[in-house]
């Protein structure tokens, strides 16, 4: 009975950590309000996939937030060698969220968490499946060349569409951990949901199912659409 009680207590503690919620300021700025709505959408997608939840607030100010997942506390000892498995940094302004940087050293889980973050930035225009097609392609590229680093150049100026940039740093801190990173630049406040722009450092597979279209313009990028895009030489484009 004692072992059973201990097991139940452990399960209850793990459940409490998973269901923990971020404590928000009493008087939130517009950026913090948008961040709260954003995390609610991201967490719904994460919970649906069984990937965990973003439920830890390490720091939060009007212009910056440091967040974590799964109830994992930041170590109190500044000299601790413990490495956070998930690092999320958010920048905000007086009108809304500006950017989010996600860092993890679990490539498989990164694909799921990054996809939820992309989907939540434009939920009615980018499905979780479409977002996952992007992040799975990056994860596959990393696994194919685990010792090869890459870092896409990030443009932080906001536009009418969210943009996602990726990076990979094998053994970055000489601790045998390989860090995968995504920087998500949100669309400017007031913009309608729109497809996400992804630079083509690491190709995303083209398929009708994923509805990925390779644009031919001055700013080469991939766009993920919620509805099929006609071929450039089709009658629909005339």
N, C-alpha and C positions, 0 to 999 in steps of 0.2 A: 504493500500500500504506500509506503514511504517513497519508493521509487516511482510509482505511478503519480503521486502527488508532485514530486519534483519535476517529472516530465511535463505535467500539465502546467506547472508554474512557468517552466521554460517556454512552452508554447505560448502562454498568455503574455509573457514579456516580449517575445518576438512579434506577436500580433500587435501589441501596444506600440512597439517601435515602428511597425509598418504603417499603422494608422495615425501616428503622431502628425500633428499639423503645425505649420509654421505660425509663430506668433507675430502678427502684423502690428505696425504702429497704430495708435488710436486715430491720429490724423494723417492719413496717407496722402502722398503726393500723387499726381496723375501717373507718374512713372511706376510707382509702387502699386497703384490700382491696376494698371495694365499688366504688371508682372504677376499679380495675384490671379487675374483671369487667365493669363497665359499658363501658369503652373497648374491650374485646375484642369485645363484642356490636356496638357502634357501628361499629367498624372493619370487621367482617365485612360489614355492610350497605353501608358506604362502598366497600369493595373490589369488592363485587358490582355496584355501579352505576358503577364506574370514576371515582369522585369524589375519590379520594385517601385518606389515612389520617391519623388524629391520632397523631403519633409524636414530638412535640417537647415536652420539659418545660423550661420557662423557670424556674419556681420551684415548689417543693413543700414544704409544711409540714403539720403535723397538722390545720390548720384551713383551709388555702387552697392552691390550685394554679393556676398559669398555664400554659396549654398552647397548642400550635400544630400546624400540619399540614404535611405534605409535606417534611419535613426542612429547613424554612426557619429559619435561625438569627436570633436577636434581634440587632440591630446593637449593636456594642460602644460606639460613639460616642453618648453621651447626647444630643448636639445633632443627631444625624442626623435628616433629614426623611423617612426611609424609613418607610412605613406598613405595618404587618403586614396581609397580606390576610385573615387569619383570627385572631381573638382569642377564646380560650376561658378563662373564669374559673370556678373551682369552689370552693364553700365546703363544708366538712365538719365533722362533730362527732365526739364520742367513739364514737358508735354507727353512723354511716354518713354518706353524702353528703346534703347539704342542698339545694343549688341549683347550677345551671350557667347561665352567661350566654355566649351565642354572638353574636359580632359579625363581620359581613363587609360588604364593599362590592361584592360580585358577587351581584346578586339571583337570577340563575338558579342559581348554585351553592349559594347559601344555602338554597334550597328543598330541595335534595338532602341537604345536610349537616344541616340542622335536622330533617328527617324521620328521618334515621338516629339522631339524638340522642333524639328522641321515642320511636321504636321501642325503643331500647335501655333506656329507663327502665321499660318494661313489655312486654317482648318477647312473652310468650305471650298478652297481651290486645290488643295493638295491632300489627297487621302494618305492614310498611314501606309498603305501598300505602295503607293507611288514614292513616298519618302523612303521607304525601306529599299526600293529598287536602287536608289542612289547610295545609301549607306552600305548595303550588301556588296555593291561593286567595289567600293573603297576597301572594305574588309577583305574581299577576295584578292584584290591587288596587293594588299599588305602581306597576306599569307603566301602569295606567290613569290614575293621577294622580301622576306622578313628582315634582312640586314640592310635594305636600301631605304634611306630616309627621303622624305619630300616635304615641301612646305609651299602651299599656294599663297601668292601675294594677296593680301587682304586690302580691299578698298572699303573704308569705313564710312564713306559718304552715303547717307540714306537716299533711296530712290522710291519708286512706286511699287517695287517688288522686293520681297526678302531675298537675300543672297547667302549662300553657304560656301565656306572655304574649309579645306581639310589639310591636315599635316600629320606626319608620322615621324617620331623620334626614337629609333631603337637604342635601348640602353642609355637614355639621355643623361641620367645622373650616375652612371657607372654602378647601378645597383641591380642590373640584370632585368630591369622592367622596361618594357617598350611602350611608350606613350602615344596614344592616338588622340588627335585634337580636331575639334570642329569649331569654327567661328561663324556665328550666325548673325548677320546684319539685318535688323528688322526694317520693314518698309516704314517710310515716314508716317508719323501720326496722322490719322484721318484717311489714309489710303484704304481702298477696298481690298479684300482678299485677292491675291493674284498668284500665278505660278512662281515657283522658286527658281532662282538663277543659280547655276552651278558651273564654275569654270571647268574646262576640259583637260585638266592635268591628268586625271585618271579617268579613262572613258567609261561611260555608263552604257550597258548593252541597249541597243535599240530594238524595240518590239512594239507591235500594235497594242499588246496587252498593257504594257506600262505607259504607252502613249508618250514616249520621249521623242522630242523633235529637235534635230540639229539645225540651229538657226544659221542662216547665211547673211551676216551683217557685220558692221564694223566692230561690234563688241561681241565676239564669238562666245557663245554660252549654250548651255542646255536649259530647256524650260520643261517643266512637268505640268501638263495640262489636265484639267478635270474632265474635259470632253475631247474626242478625237480631233486632230488637226488635219485638214485636207492636204494632200500632196501638192507641192508648188506647181506642178504641170496639170493638175486636175481641173475639170470644168468649174468646180466650186471656187477656184482662185481667180477665175477670169472676171 
